[in-house]
Structure formats: C-alpha cells, structure tokens
Amino acid sequence: MIGAFLLLAFIGAFAPKELVSHLTVFVLACFIGWQVVWNVTPALHTPLMSVTNAISGIILVGGCCKSPARSPPG
C-alpha cells in the first residue's frame, strides 16, 4: 500500500495536470464499479448484464458507422 502511495506521489509530482486528473477519475471509477458489481443481488445480475451488453453493442455499431470505409494507408 505504501508503494502504491509513493508511486502515485511520484506520478503527481512530475506528470501533467491532465494526467493526474484522468488517473484520479479512473481510480475512482474502478473503485465504485467494483463496489457496485460485488453488491448486486443475484436477482438483478441478469437484467443488468443484458443492459450492459446492449449498450456495448450500440457503441460497437456506432463506432463501425463512424469509421472510414477505406483501409488505412500502408
């Protein structure tokens, strides 16, 4: 735990301000997500997973629609 704190302090001292901000949001999102996932009752697990899969599918279709039709150069 002390090693993780020292690593974060080192990153905070030398990293750009935006990186520290994004890293903070990422760590908080991981913690909140972990708490939400492990505290869901078994009765709600299947409906929540189906909604999550639907959102992932929508994101995938949207990404395919926005991607260019031709191959990248090279």
mmCIF file of the N, C-alpha and C atoms, coordinates in Angstrom:
data_MODEL
# 
_entry.id   MODEL 
# 
loop_
_atom_site.group_PDB 
_atom_site.id 
_atom_site.type_symbol 
_atom_site.label_atom_id 
_atom_site.label_alt_id 
_atom_site.label_comp_id 
_atom_site.label_asym_id 
_atom_site.label_entity_id 
_atom_site.label_seq_id 
_atom_site.pdbx_PDB_ins_code 
_atom_site.Cartn_x 
_atom_site.Cartn_y 
_atom_site.Cartn_z 
_atom_site.occupancy 
_atom_site.B_iso_or_equiv 
_atom_site.pdbx_formal_charge 
_atom_site.auth_seq_id 
_atom_site.auth_comp_id 
_atom_site.auth_asym_id 
_atom_site.auth_atom_id 
_atom_site.pdbx_PDB_model_num 
ATOM 1   N N  . MET A 1 1  ? 0.826   -1.188  0.000   1.00 0.00 ? 1  MET A N  1 
ATOM 2   C CA . MET A 1 1  ? 0.000   0.000   0.000   1.00 0.00 ? 1  MET A CA 1 
ATOM 3   C C  . MET A 1 1  ? 0.872   1.254   0.000   1.00 0.00 ? 1  MET A C  1 
ATOM 4   N N  . ILE A 1 2  ? 1.951   1.209   0.754   1.00 0.00 ? 2  ILE A N  1 
ATOM 5   C CA . ILE A 1 2  ? 2.853   2.363   0.809   1.00 0.00 ? 2  ILE A CA 1 
ATOM 6   C C  . ILE A 1 2  ? 3.533   2.553   -0.547  1.00 0.00 ? 2  ILE A C  1 
ATOM 7   N N  . GLY A 1 3  ? 3.865   1.436   -1.207  1.00 0.00 ? 3  GLY A N  1 
ATOM 8   C CA . GLY A 1 3  ? 4.483   1.519   -2.531  1.00 0.00 ? 3  GLY A CA 1 
ATOM 9   C C  . GLY A 1 3  ? 3.558   2.173   -3.540  1.00 0.00 ? 3  GLY A C  1 
ATOM 10  N N  . ALA A 1 4  ? 2.265   1.836   -3.474  1.00 0.00 ? 4  ALA A N  1 
ATOM 11  C CA . ALA A 1 4  ? 1.294   2.441   -4.386  1.00 0.00 ? 4  ALA A CA 1 
ATOM 12  C C  . ALA A 1 4  ? 1.169   3.936   -4.107  1.00 0.00 ? 4  ALA A C  1 
ATOM 13  N N  . PHE A 1 5  ? 1.180   4.309   -2.839  1.00 0.00 ? 5  PHE A N  1 
ATOM 14  C CA . PHE A 1 5  ? 1.098   5.724   -2.496  1.00 0.00 ? 5  PHE A CA 1 
ATOM 15  C C  . PHE A 1 5  ? 2.328   6.481   -3.003  1.00 0.00 ? 5  PHE A C  1 
ATOM 16  N N  . LEU A 1 6  ? 3.503   5.888   -2.825  1.00 0.00 ? 6  LEU A N  1 
ATOM 17  C CA . LEU A 1 6  ? 4.724   6.537   -3.306  1.00 0.00 ? 6  LEU A CA 1 
ATOM 18  C C  . LEU A 1 6  ? 4.730   6.662   -4.829  1.00 0.00 ? 6  LEU A C  1 
ATOM 19  N N  . LEU A 1 7  ? 4.232   5.638   -5.521  1.00 0.00 ? 7  LEU A N  1 
ATOM 20  C CA . LEU A 1 7  ? 4.146   5.700   -6.975  1.00 0.00 ? 7  LEU A CA 1 
ATOM 21  C C  . LEU A 1 7  ? 3.203   6.817   -7.418  1.00 0.00 ? 7  LEU A C  1 
ATOM 22  N N  . LEU A 1 8  ? 2.039   6.922   -6.770  1.00 0.00 ? 8  LEU A N  1 
ATOM 23  C CA . LEU A 1 8  ? 1.106   7.990   -7.112  1.00 0.00 ? 8  LEU A CA 1 
ATOM 24  C C  . LEU A 1 8  ? 1.677   9.371   -6.791  1.00 0.00 ? 8  LEU A C  1 
ATOM 25  N N  . ALA A 1 9  ? 2.407   9.486   -5.700  1.00 0.00 ? 9  ALA A N  1 
ATOM 26  C CA . ALA A 1 9  ? 3.036   10.763  -5.357  1.00 0.00 ? 9  ALA A CA 1 
ATOM 27  C C  . ALA A 1 9  ? 4.093   11.133  -6.397  1.00 0.00 ? 9  ALA A C  1 
ATOM 28  N N  . PHE A 1 10 ? 4.853   10.145  -6.855  1.00 0.00 ? 10 PHE A N  1 
ATOM 29  C CA . PHE A 1 10 ? 5.872   10.392  -7.885  1.00 0.00 ? 10 PHE A CA 1 
ATOM 30  C C  . PHE A 1 10 ? 5.220   10.822  -9.190  1.00 0.00 ? 10 PHE A C  1 
ATOM 31  N N  . ILE A 1 11 ? 4.154   10.125  -9.578  1.00 0.00 ? 11 ILE A N  1 
ATOM 32  C CA . ILE A 1 11 ? 3.443   10.494  -10.810 1.00 0.00 ? 11 ILE A CA 1 
ATOM 33  C C  . ILE A 1 11 ? 2.853   11.891  -10.678 1.00 0.00 ? 11 ILE A C  1 
ATOM 34  N N  . GLY A 1 12 ? 2.275   12.197  -9.529  1.00 0.00 ? 12 GLY A N  1 
ATOM 35  C CA . GLY A 1 12 ? 1.680   13.516  -9.321  1.00 0.00 ? 12 GLY A CA 1 
ATOM 36  C C  . GLY A 1 12 ? 2.693   14.644  -9.338  1.00 0.00 ? 12 GLY A C  1 
ATOM 37  N N  . ALA A 1 13 ? 3.918   14.352  -8.933  1.00 0.00 ? 13 ALA A N  1 
ATOM 38  C CA . ALA A 1 13 ? 4.935   15.401  -8.887  1.00 0.00 ? 13 ALA A CA 1 
ATOM 39  C C  . ALA A 1 13 ? 5.460   15.760  -10.273 1.00 0.00 ? 13 ALA A C  1 
ATOM 40  N N  . PHE A 1 14 ? 5.515   14.789  -11.175 1.00 0.00 ? 14 PHE A N  1 
ATOM 41  C CA . PHE A 1 14 ? 6.159   15.037  -12.469 1.00 0.00 ? 14 PHE A CA 1 
ATOM 42  C C  . PHE A 1 14 ? 5.230   14.957  -13.673 1.00 0.00 ? 14 PHE A C  1 
ATOM 43  N N  . ALA A 1 15 ? 4.018   14.477  -13.498 1.00 0.00 ? 15 ALA A N  1 
ATOM 44  C CA . ALA A 1 15 ? 3.094   14.305  -14.623 1.00 0.00 ? 15 ALA A CA 1 
ATOM 45  C C  . ALA A 1 15 ? 2.337   15.601  -14.894 1.00 0.00 ? 15 ALA A C  1 
ATOM 46  N N  . PRO A 1 16 ? 1.842   15.745  -16.120 1.00 0.00 ? 16 PRO A N  1 
ATOM 47  C CA . PRO A 1 16 ? 0.986   16.908  -16.417 1.00 0.00 ? 16 PRO A CA 1 
ATOM 48  C C  . PRO A 1 16 ? -0.293  16.857  -15.571 1.00 0.00 ? 16 PRO A C  1 
ATOM 49  N N  . LYS A 1 17 ? -0.871  18.006  -15.372 1.00 0.00 ? 17 LYS A N  1 
ATOM 50  C CA . LYS A 1 17 ? -2.063  18.114  -14.537 1.00 0.00 ? 17 LYS A CA 1 
ATOM 51  C C  . LYS A 1 17 ? -3.224  17.273  -15.078 1.00 0.00 ? 17 LYS A C  1 
ATOM 52  N N  . GLU A 1 18 ? -3.355  17.199  -16.410 1.00 0.00 ? 18 GLU A N  1 
ATOM 53  C CA . GLU A 1 18 ? -4.441  16.437  -17.013 1.00 0.00 ? 18 GLU A CA 1 
ATOM 54  C C  . GLU A 1 18 ? -4.311  14.949  -16.702 1.00 0.00 ? 18 GLU A C  1 
ATOM 55  N N  . LEU A 1 19 ? -3.089  14.424  -16.711 1.00 0.00 ? 19 LEU A N  1 
ATOM 56  C CA . LEU A 1 19 ? -2.884  13.009  -16.426 1.00 0.00 ? 19 LEU A CA 1 
ATOM 57  C C  . LEU A 1 19 ? -3.315  12.677  -14.998 1.00 0.00 ? 19 LEU A C  1 
ATOM 58  N N  . VAL A 1 20 ? -2.965  13.519  -14.078 1.00 0.00 ? 20 VAL A N  1 
ATOM 59  C CA . VAL A 1 20 ? -3.345  13.289  -12.678 1.00 0.00 ? 20 VAL A CA 1 
ATOM 60  C C  . VAL A 1 20 ? -4.865  13.312  -12.543 1.00 0.00 ? 20 VAL A C  1 
ATOM 61  N N  . SER A 1 21 ? -5.508  14.246  -13.234 1.00 0.00 ? 21 SER A N  1 
ATOM 62  C CA . SER A 1 21 ? -6.963  14.340  -13.189 1.00 0.00 ? 21 SER A CA 1 
ATOM 63  C C  . SER A 1 21 ? -7.609  13.093  -13.781 1.00 0.00 ? 21 SER A C  1 
ATOM 64  N N  . HIS A 1 22 ? -7.129  12.656  -14.933 1.00 0.00 ? 22 HIS A N  1 
ATOM 65  C CA . HIS A 1 22 ? -7.682  11.458  -15.572 1.00 0.00 ? 22 HIS A CA 1 
ATOM 66  C C  . HIS A 1 22 ? -7.409  10.209  -14.737 1.00 0.00 ? 22 HIS A C  1 
ATOM 67  N N  . LEU A 1 23 ? -6.252  10.125  -14.150 1.00 0.00 ? 23 LEU A N  1 
ATOM 68  C CA . LEU A 1 23 ? -5.910  8.975   -13.317 1.00 0.00 ? 23 LEU A CA 1 
ATOM 69  C C  . LEU A 1 23 ? -6.791  8.921   -12.069 1.00 0.00 ? 23 LEU A C  1 
ATOM 70  N N  . THR A 1 24 ? -7.081  10.069  -11.501 1.00 0.00 ? 24 THR A N  1 
ATOM 71  C CA . THR A 1 24 ? -7.962  10.125  -10.335 1.00 0.00 ? 24 THR A CA 1 
ATOM 72  C C  . THR A 1 24 ? -9.362  9.634   -10.682 1.00 0.00 ? 24 THR A C  1 
ATOM 73  N N  . VAL A 1 25 ? -9.886  10.088  -11.810 1.00 0.00 ? 25 VAL A N  1 
ATOM 74  C CA . VAL A 1 25 ? -11.217 9.652   -12.239 1.00 0.00 ? 25 VAL A CA 1 
ATOM 75  C C  . VAL A 1 25 ? -11.214 8.148   -12.512 1.00 0.00 ? 25 VAL A C  1 
ATOM 76  N N  . PHE A 1 26 ? -10.148 7.637   -13.137 1.00 0.00 ? 26 PHE A N  1 
ATOM 77  C CA . PHE A 1 26 ? -10.055 6.210   -13.433 1.00 0.00 ? 26 PHE A CA 1 
ATOM 78  C C  . PHE A 1 26 ? -10.051 5.377   -12.156 1.00 0.00 ? 26 PHE A C  1 
ATOM 79  N N  . VAL A 1 27 ? -9.272  5.781   -11.177 1.00 0.00 ? 27 VAL A N  1 
ATOM 80  C CA . VAL A 1 27 ? -9.190  5.032   -9.920  1.00 0.00 ? 27 VAL A CA 1 
ATOM 81  C C  . VAL A 1 27 ? -10.530 5.063   -9.192  1.00 0.00 ? 27 VAL A C  1 
ATOM 82  N N  . LEU A 1 28 ? -11.172 6.223   -9.150  1.00 0.00 ? 28 LEU A N  1 
ATOM 83  C CA . LEU A 1 28 ? -12.484 6.313   -8.504  1.00 0.00 ? 28 LEU A CA 1 
ATOM 84  C C  . LEU A 1 28 ? -13.526 5.480   -9.230  1.00 0.00 ? 28 LEU A C  1 
ATOM 85  N N  . ALA A 1 29 ? -13.493 5.485   -10.578 1.00 0.00 ? 29 ALA A N  1 
ATOM 86  C CA . ALA A 1 29 ? -14.442 4.683   -11.352 1.00 0.00 ? 29 ALA A CA 1 
ATOM 87  C C  . ALA A 1 29 ? -14.218 3.198   -11.105 1.00 0.00 ? 29 ALA A C  1 
ATOM 88  N N  . CYS A 1 30 ? -12.963 2.784   -11.015 1.00 0.00 ? 30 CYS A N  1 
ATOM 89  C CA . CYS A 1 30 ? -12.673 1.370   -10.723 1.00 0.00 ? 30 CYS A CA 1 
ATOM 90  C C  . CYS A 1 30 ? -13.213 0.980   -9.355  1.00 0.00 ? 30 CYS A C  1 
ATOM 91  N N  . PHE A 1 31 ? -13.000 1.815   -8.362  1.00 0.00 ? 31 PHE A N  1 
ATOM 92  C CA . PHE A 1 31 ? -13.466 1.508   -7.010  1.00 0.00 ? 31 PHE A CA 1 
ATOM 93  C C  . PHE A 1 31 ? -14.989 1.464   -6.947  1.00 0.00 ? 31 PHE A C  1 
ATOM 94  N N  . ILE A 1 32 ? -15.652 2.455   -7.529  1.00 0.00 ? 32 ILE A N  1 
ATOM 95  C CA . ILE A 1 32 ? -17.116 2.493   -7.499  1.00 0.00 ? 32 ILE A CA 1 
ATOM 96  C C  . ILE A 1 32 ? -17.691 1.326   -8.292  1.00 0.00 ? 32 ILE A C  1 
ATOM 97  N N  . GLY A 1 33 ? -17.109 1.029   -9.451  1.00 0.00 ? 33 GLY A N  1 
ATOM 98  C CA . GLY A 1 33 ? -17.568 -0.112  -10.250 1.00 0.00 ? 33 GLY A CA 1 
ATOM 99  C C  . GLY A 1 33 ? -17.416 -1.415  -9.500  1.00 0.00 ? 33 GLY A C  1 
ATOM 100 N N  . TRP A 1 34 ? -16.305 -1.589  -8.827  1.00 0.00 ? 34 TRP A N  1 
ATOM 101 C CA . TRP A 1 34 ? -16.072 -2.803  -8.044  1.00 0.00 ? 34 TRP A CA 1 
ATOM 102 C C  . TRP A 1 34 ? -17.117 -2.941  -6.944  1.00 0.00 ? 34 TRP A C  1 
ATOM 103 N N  . GLN A 1 35 ? -17.405 -1.840  -6.257  1.00 0.00 ? 35 GLN A N  1 
ATOM 104 C CA . GLN A 1 35 ? -18.414 -1.870  -5.199  1.00 0.00 ? 35 GLN A CA 1 
ATOM 105 C C  . GLN A 1 35 ? -19.802 -2.191  -5.750  1.00 0.00 ? 35 GLN A C  1 
ATOM 106 N N  . VAL A 1 36 ? -20.143 -1.599  -6.893  1.00 0.00 ? 36 VAL A N  1 
ATOM 107 C CA . VAL A 1 36 ? -21.462 -1.829  -7.480  1.00 0.00 ? 36 VAL A CA 1 
ATOM 108 C C  . VAL A 1 36 ? -21.608 -3.281  -7.930  1.00 0.00 ? 36 VAL A C  1 
ATOM 109 N N  . VAL A 1 37 ? -20.586 -3.802  -8.617  1.00 0.00 ? 37 VAL A N  1 
ATOM 110 C CA . VAL A 1 37 ? -20.678 -5.158  -9.146  1.00 0.00 ? 37 VAL A CA 1 
ATOM 111 C C  . VAL A 1 37 ? -20.782 -6.188  -8.026  1.00 0.00 ? 37 VAL A C  1 
ATOM 112 N N  . TRP A 1 38 ? -19.990 -6.043  -6.999  1.00 0.00 ? 38 TRP A N  1 
ATOM 113 C CA . TRP A 1 38 ? -19.993 -7.065  -5.944  1.00 0.00 ? 38 TRP A CA 1 
ATOM 114 C C  . TRP A 1 38 ? -21.167 -6.932  -4.977  1.00 0.00 ? 38 TRP A C  1 
ATOM 115 N N  . ASN A 1 39 ? -21.883 -5.812  -5.015  1.00 0.00 ? 39 ASN A N  1 
ATOM 116 C CA . ASN A 1 39 ? -23.025 -5.642  -4.112  1.00 0.00 ? 39 ASN A CA 1 
ATOM 117 C C  . ASN A 1 39 ? -24.370 -5.813  -4.802  1.00 0.00 ? 39 ASN A C  1 
ATOM 118 N N  . VAL A 1 40 ? -24.373 -6.271  -6.052  1.00 0.00 ? 40 VAL A N  1 
ATOM 119 C CA . VAL A 1 40 ? -25.625 -6.513  -6.769  1.00 0.00 ? 40 VAL A CA 1 
ATOM 120 C C  . VAL A 1 40 ? -26.199 -7.852  -6.311  1.00 0.00 ? 40 VAL A C  1 
ATOM 121 N N  . THR A 1 41 ? -27.487 -7.860  -6.062  1.00 0.00 ? 41 THR A N  1 
ATOM 122 C CA . THR A 1 41 ? -28.127 -9.122  -5.674  1.00 0.00 ? 41 THR A CA 1 
ATOM 123 C C  . THR A 1 41 ? -28.217 -10.047 -6.891  1.00 0.00 ? 41 THR A C  1 
ATOM 124 N N  . PRO A 1 42 ? -28.217 -11.357 -6.682  1.00 0.00 ? 42 PRO A N  1 
ATOM 125 C CA . PRO A 1 42 ? -28.283 -12.295 -7.807  1.00 0.00 ? 42 PRO A CA 1 
ATOM 126 C C  . PRO A 1 42 ? -29.517 -12.101 -8.695  1.00 0.00 ? 42 PRO A C  1 
ATOM 127 N N  . ALA A 1 43 ? -30.616 -11.632 -8.134  1.00 0.00 ? 43 ALA A N  1 
ATOM 128 C CA . ALA A 1 43 ? -31.830 -11.435 -8.927  1.00 0.00 ? 43 ALA A CA 1 
ATOM 129 C C  . ALA A 1 43 ? -31.675 -10.305 -9.949  1.00 0.00 ? 43 ALA A C  1 
ATOM 130 N N  . LEU A 1 44 ? -30.809 -9.351  -9.663  1.00 0.00 ? 44 LEU A N  1 
ATOM 131 C CA . LEU A 1 44 ? -30.611 -8.228  -10.579 1.00 0.00 ? 44 LEU A CA 1 
ATOM 132 C C  . LEU A 1 44 ? -29.466 -8.445  -11.552 1.00 0.00 ? 44 LEU A C  1 
ATOM 133 N N  . HIS A 1 45 ? -28.686 -9.485  -11.358 1.00 0.00 ? 45 HIS A N  1 
ATOM 134 C CA . HIS A 1 45 ? -27.490 -9.672  -12.175 1.00 0.00 ? 45 HIS A CA 1 
ATOM 135 C C  . HIS A 1 45 ? -27.818 -9.829  -13.657 1.00 0.00 ? 45 HIS A C  1 
ATOM 136 N N  . THR A 1 46 ? -28.756 -10.693 -14.004 1.00 0.00 ? 46 THR A N  1 
ATOM 137 C CA . THR A 1 46 ? -29.071 -10.945 -15.414 1.00 0.00 ? 46 THR A CA 1 
ATOM 138 C C  . THR A 1 46 ? -29.641 -9.719  -16.113 1.00 0.00 ? 46 THR A C  1 
ATOM 139 N N  . PRO A 1 47 ? -30.613 -8.992  -15.540 1.00 0.00 ? 47 PRO A N  1 
ATOM 140 C CA . PRO A 1 47 ? -31.095 -7.784  -16.224 1.00 0.00 ? 47 PRO A CA 1 
ATOM 141 C C  . PRO A 1 47 ? -30.004 -6.720  -16.408 1.00 0.00 ? 47 PRO A C  1 
ATOM 142 N N  . LEU A 1 48 ? -29.171 -6.544  -15.408 1.00 0.00 ? 48 LEU A N  1 
ATOM 143 C CA . LEU A 1 48 ? -28.108 -5.546  -15.541 1.00 0.00 ? 48 LEU A CA 1 
ATOM 144 C C  . LEU A 1 48 ? -27.098 -5.939  -16.608 1.00 0.00 ? 48 LEU A C  1 
ATOM 145 N N  . MET A 1 49 ? -26.774 -7.226  -16.692 1.00 0.00 ? 49 MET A N  1 
ATOM 146 C CA . MET A 1 49 ? -25.827 -7.685  -17.709 1.00 0.00 ? 49 MET A CA 1 
ATOM 147 C C  . MET A 1 49 ? -26.420 -7.541  -19.105 1.00 0.00 ? 49 MET A C  1 
ATOM 148 N N  . SER A 1 50 ? -27.710 -7.773  -19.264 1.00 0.00 ? 50 SER A N  1 
ATOM 149 C CA . SER A 1 50 ? -28.314 -7.640  -20.589 1.00 0.00 ? 50 SER A CA 1 
ATOM 150 C C  . SER A 1 50 ? -28.308 -6.181  -21.034 1.00 0.00 ? 50 SER A C  1 
ATOM 151 N N  . VAL A 1 51 ? -28.548 -5.262  -20.119 1.00 0.00 ? 51 VAL A N  1 
ATOM 152 C CA . VAL A 1 51 ? -28.484 -3.837  -20.458 1.00 0.00 ? 51 VAL A CA 1 
ATOM 153 C C  . VAL A 1 51 ? -27.045 -3.439  -20.797 1.00 0.00 ? 51 VAL A C  1 
ATOM 154 N N  . THR A 1 52 ? -26.092 -3.942  -20.048 1.00 0.00 ? 52 THR A N  1 
ATOM 155 C CA . THR A 1 52 ? -24.689 -3.635  -20.317 1.00 0.00 ? 52 THR A CA 1 
ATOM 156 C C  . THR A 1 52 ? -24.274 -4.153  -21.689 1.00 0.00 ? 52 THR A C  1 
ATOM 157 N N  . ASN A 1 53 ? -24.692 -5.362  -22.030 1.00 0.00 ? 53 ASN A N  1 
ATOM 158 C CA . ASN A 1 53 ? -24.371 -5.912  -23.345 1.00 0.00 ? 53 ASN A CA 1 
ATOM 159 C C  . ASN A 1 53 ? -25.036 -5.109  -24.461 1.00 0.00 ? 53 ASN A C  1 
ATOM 160 N N  . ALA A 1 54 ? -26.254 -4.638  -24.233 1.00 0.00 ? 54 ALA A N  1 
ATOM 161 C CA . ALA A 1 54 ? -26.939 -3.823  -25.239 1.00 0.00 ? 54 ALA A CA 1 
ATOM 162 C C  . ALA A 1 54 ? -26.202 -2.501  -25.457 1.00 0.00 ? 54 ALA A C  1 
ATOM 163 N N  . ILE A 1 55 ? -25.756 -1.876  -24.385 1.00 0.00 ? 55 ILE A N  1 
ATOM 164 C CA . ILE A 1 55 ? -25.007 -0.619  -24.505 1.00 0.00 ? 55 ILE A CA 1 
ATOM 165 C C  . ILE A 1 55 ? -23.695 -0.854  -25.250 1.00 0.00 ? 55 ILE A C  1 
ATOM 166 N N  . SER A 1 56 ? -23.022 -1.954  -24.960 1.00 0.00 ? 56 SER A N  1 
ATOM 167 C CA . SER A 1 56 ? -21.783 -2.276  -25.664 1.00 0.00 ? 56 SER A CA 1 
ATOM 168 C C  . SER A 1 56 ? -22.042 -2.486  -27.151 1.00 0.00 ? 56 SER A C  1 
ATOM 169 N N  . GLY A 1 57 ? -23.133 -3.142  -27.484 1.00 0.00 ? 57 GLY A N  1 
ATOM 170 C CA . GLY A 1 57 ? -23.475 -3.346  -28.894 1.00 0.00 ? 57 GLY A CA 1 
ATOM 171 C C  . GLY A 1 57 ? -23.766 -2.040  -29.603 1.00 0.00 ? 57 GLY A C  1 
ATOM 172 N N  . ILE A 1 58 ? -24.465 -1.135  -28.943 1.00 0.00 ? 58 ILE A N  1 
ATOM 173 C CA . ILE A 1 58 ? -24.752 0.175   -29.539 1.00 0.00 ? 58 ILE A CA 1 
ATOM 174 C C  . ILE A 1 58 ? -23.456 0.942   -29.788 1.00 0.00 ? 58 ILE A C  1 
ATOM 175 N N  . ILE A 1 59 ? -22.536 0.881   -28.840 1.00 0.00 ? 59 ILE A N  1 
ATOM 176 C CA . ILE A 1 59 ? -21.252 1.568   -29.003 1.00 0.00 ? 59 ILE A CA 1 
ATOM 177 C C  . ILE A 1 59 ? -20.478 0.965   -30.167 1.00 0.00 ? 59 ILE A C  1 
ATOM 178 N N  . LEU A 1 60 ? -20.496 -0.360  -30.298 1.00 0.00 ? 60 LEU A N  1 
ATOM 179 C CA . LEU A 1 60 ? -19.792 -1.024  -31.391 1.00 0.00 ? 60 LEU A CA 1 
ATOM 180 C C  . LEU A 1 60 ? -20.381 -0.639  -32.740 1.00 0.00 ? 60 LEU A C  1 
ATOM 181 N N  . VAL A 1 61 ? -21.704 -0.628  -32.867 1.00 0.00 ? 61 VAL A N  1 
ATOM 182 C CA . VAL A 1 61 ? -22.344 -0.246  -34.122 1.00 0.00 ? 61 VAL A CA 1 
ATOM 183 C C  . VAL A 1 61 ? -22.050 1.218   -34.441 1.00 0.00 ? 61 VAL A C  1 
ATOM 184 N N  . GLY A 1 62 ? -22.098 2.076   -33.447 1.00 0.00 ? 62 GLY A N  1 
ATOM 185 C CA . GLY A 1 62 ? -21.778 3.489   -33.675 1.00 0.00 ? 62 GLY A CA 1 
ATOM 186 C C  . GLY A 1 62 ? -20.342 3.683   -34.132 1.00 0.00 ? 62 GLY A C  1 
ATOM 187 N N  . GLY A 1 63 ? -19.407 2.922   -33.551 1.00 0.00 ? 63 GLY A N  1 
ATOM 188 C CA . GLY A 1 63 ? -18.008 3.004   -33.972 1.00 0.00 ? 63 GLY A CA 1 
ATOM 189 C C  . GLY A 1 63 ? -17.819 2.530   -35.395 1.00 0.00 ? 63 GLY A C  1 
ATOM 190 N N  . CYS A 1 64 ? -18.547 1.474   -35.778 1.00 0.00 ? 64 CYS A N  1 
ATOM 191 C CA . CYS A 1 64 ? -18.454 0.984   -37.163 1.00 0.00 ? 64 CYS A CA 1 
ATOM 192 C C  . CYS A 1 64 ? -19.029 2.006   -38.136 1.00 0.00 ? 64 CYS A C  1 
ATOM 193 N N  . CYS A 1 65 ? -20.088 2.675   -37.738 1.00 0.00 ? 65 CYS A N  1 
ATOM 194 C CA . CYS A 1 65 ? -20.691 3.690   -38.614 1.00 0.00 ? 65 CYS A CA 1 
ATOM 195 C C  . CYS A 1 65 ? -19.789 4.907   -38.778 1.00 0.00 ? 65 CYS A C  1 
ATOM 196 N N  . LYS A 1 66 ? -19.064 5.269   -37.757 1.00 0.00 ? 66 LYS A N  1 
ATOM 197 C CA . LYS A 1 66 ? -18.195 6.459   -37.811 1.00 0.00 ? 66 LYS A CA 1 
ATOM 198 C C  . LYS A 1 66 ? -16.822 6.175   -38.391 1.00 0.00 ? 66 LYS A C  1 
ATOM 199 N N  . SER A 1 67 ? -16.428 4.910   -38.502 1.00 0.00 ? 67 SER A N  1 
ATOM 200 C CA . SER A 1 67 ? -15.094 4.595   -39.017 1.00 0.00 ? 67 SER A CA 1 
ATOM 201 C C  . SER A 1 67 ? -15.065 4.802   -40.538 1.00 0.00 ? 67 SER A C  1 
ATOM 202 N N  . PRO A 1 68 ? -13.911 5.143   -41.079 1.00 0.00 ? 68 PRO A N  1 
ATOM 203 C CA . PRO A 1 68 ? -13.822 5.353   -42.518 1.00 0.00 ? 68 PRO A CA 1 
ATOM 204 C C  . PRO A 1 68 ? -14.023 4.033   -43.274 1.00 0.00 ? 68 PRO A C  1 
ATOM 205 N N  . ALA A 1 69 ? -14.543 4.142   -44.501 1.00 0.00 ? 69 ALA A N  1 
ATOM 206 C CA . ALA A 1 69 ? -14.847 2.952   -45.300 1.00 0.00 ? 69 ALA A CA 1 
ATOM 207 C C  . ALA A 1 69 ? -13.589 2.348   -45.909 1.00 0.00 ? 69 ALA A C  1 
ATOM 208 N N  . ARG A 1 70 ? -12.558 3.136   -46.105 1.00 0.00 ? 70 ARG A N  1 
ATOM 209 C CA . ARG A 1 70 ? -11.355 2.608   -46.753 1.00 0.00 ? 70 ARG A CA 1 
ATOM 210 C C  . ARG A 1 70 ? -10.338 2.156   -45.711 1.00 0.00 ? 70 ARG A C  1 
ATOM 211 N N  . SER A 1 71 ? -9.378  1.373   -46.167 1.00 0.00 ? 71 SER A N  1 
ATOM 212 C CA . SER A 1 71 ? -8.314  0.873   -45.285 1.00 0.00 ? 71 SER A CA 1 
ATOM 213 C C  . SER A 1 71 ? -7.316  1.997   -45.011 1.00 0.00 ? 71 SER A C  1 
ATOM 214 N N  . PRO A 1 72 ? -6.652  1.933   -43.860 1.00 0.00 ? 72 PRO A N  1 
ATOM 215 C CA . PRO A 1 72 ? -5.605  2.940   -43.581 1.00 0.00 ? 72 PRO A CA 1 
ATOM 216 C C  . PRO A 1 72 ? -4.419  2.759   -44.512 1.00 0.00 ? 72 PRO A C  1 
ATOM 217 N N  . PRO A 1 73 ? -3.690  3.843   -44.794 1.00 0.00 ? 73 PRO A N  1 
ATOM 218 C CA . PRO A 1 73 ? -2.547  3.737   -45.694 1.00 0.00 ? 73 PRO A CA 1 
ATOM 219 C C  . PRO A 1 73 ? -1.458  2.848   -45.101 1.00 0.00 ? 73 PRO A C  1 
ATOM 220 N N  . GLY A 1 74 ? -0.710  2.222   -45.971 1.00 0.00 ? 74 GLY A N  1 
ATOM 221 C CA . GLY A 1 74 ? 0.429   1.446   -45.509 1.00 0.00 ? 74 GLY A CA 1 
ATOM 222 C C  . GLY A 1 74 ? 0.289   0.070   -45.873 1.00 0.00 ? 74 GLY A C  1 
# 
